[in-house]
Amino acid sequence: MILVMGGIFFVSHQPGSEIQLPQFPGSDKLAHAVAYAVLAGSVLFGLPPSAGRFRRDLVFLFVLCSLYGMTDEIHQYFVPQRSADPLDWLADSLGAGVFLLAWALCQPSRSARAASRAK
């Protein structure tokens, strides 16, 4: 989790002229979404599981990743040839949110977990 956050900070601190992205529309937003999906996964798997607070934990993780994205955009405002872009923050938040939602949907329901424990 700390390594991913550090990697995002490092890339964000590079002047805009030094960052090479594939040249297709939206490539920068896709890069943001993927980076923050990776961040959400690293935070999710880096924290100990909690009993009975599944939804609250996912909301907390989403807010944490989104706030980190916001601070990253503020940080970029002070980096040469970079800017703070609210759409980048939206892409960050969407990347984290999509990952967490997909992970949540892949988890067994409470009734399925209870049925497997009853066997």
C-alpha positions in Angstrom: 0.0 0.0 0.0 2.8 2.5 1.0 4.8 1.5 -2.1 1.8 2.1 -4.4 1.1 5.5 -2.8 4.8 6.4 -3.1 4.8 5.3 -6.8 1.8 7.5 -7.5 3.5 10.4 -5.7 6.7 9.9 -7.6 5.0 9.9 -11.0 2.9 12.9 -10.0 6.0 14.8 -9.1 7.5 14.4 -12.6 7.2 17.5 -14.8 4.6 17.1 -17.5 7.2 17.0 -20.3 8.8 13.8 -18.9 5.7 11.7 -18.8 5.0 9.6 -21.9 1.6 8.0 -22.3 0.2 6.1 -25.2 -1.4 8.5 -27.7 -5.2 7.8 -27.7 -8.1 9.9 -26.4 -8.5 9.4 -22.6 -5.2 7.7 -22.1 -4.4 9.9 -19.2 -7.7 9.2 -17.5 -7.3 5.5 -18.0 -3.8 5.7 -16.4 -5.4 7.5 -13.4 -8.1 4.9 -13.1 -5.8 2.0 -13.3 -3.3 3.5 -10.8 -6.1 4.1 -8.3 -7.7 0.7 -8.9 -4.2 -0.8 -7.9 -4.1 1.5 -4.9 -7.6 0.4 -3.8 -6.5 -3.3 -4.2 -3.3 -2.7 -2.2 -5.2 -1.0 0.6 -7.9 -3.6 0.6 -5.5 -6.5 0.8 -3.1 -4.7 3.1 -5.6 -4.2 5.9 -6.8 -6.9 8.3 -10.3 -8.3 7.6 -13.0 -7.0 9.9 -16.0 -8.9 11.1 -19.4 -7.6 10.1 -18.4 -4.2 8.8 -18.0 -5.1 5.1 -19.9 -2.2 3.6 -18.5 0.4 6.0 -15.0 -0.8 5.3 -15.5 -0.5 1.5 -16.9 3.0 1.9 -13.9 3.9 4.1 -11.5 2.5 1.5 -13.2 4.4 -1.3 -13.1 7.7 0.6 -9.4 7.1 1.5 -8.4 6.5 -2.1 -10.5 9.4 -3.3 -9.0 11.8 -0.8 -5.5 10.6 -1.8 -6.4 11.4 -5.4 -7.5 14.8 -4.3 -4.3 15.5 -2.5 -2.4 14.2 -5.5 -4.1 16.7 -7.8 -3.3 19.5 -5.3 0.3 18.4 -5.3 0.4 18.5 -9.1 -0.6 22.1 -9.1 2.8 22.9 -7.7 4.8 20.7 -10.2 6.2 22.4 -13.4 4.1 21.7 -16.5 1.4 19.9 -14.5 -2.0 21.1 -13.3 -4.7 20.1 -10.8 -7.5 18.6 -12.9 -10.8 17.7 -11.3 -11.4 15.2 -14.1 -8.2 13.4 -13.1 -9.6 13.2 -9.5 -12.8 11.8 -10.9 -10.9 9.2 -12.9 -8.9 8.3 -9.7 -12.1 7.9 -7.7 -13.8 5.9 -10.5 -10.8 3.6 -10.7 -10.9 2.9 -7.0 -14.7 2.6 -6.9 -14.9 0.2 -9.8 -12.3 -2.0 -8.3 -13.9 -2.1 -4.9 -17.4 -2.7 -6.4 -16.1 -5.5 -8.6 -14.4 -7.1 -5.6 -17.5 -6.7 -3.4 -19.7 -8.3 -6.1 -17.3 -11.3 -6.3 -17.7 -12.0 -2.6 -20.2 -14.6 -1.4 -23.3 -13.2 0.2 -24.0 -13.4 3.9 -26.6 -16.2 3.3 -24.1 -18.2 1.3 -21.4 -17.8 4.0 -23.9 -18.8 6.7 -25.0 -21.9 4.7 -21.4 -23.0 4.2 -20.7 -22.6 7.9 -23.8 -24.6 8.8 -22.6 -27.7 6.8 
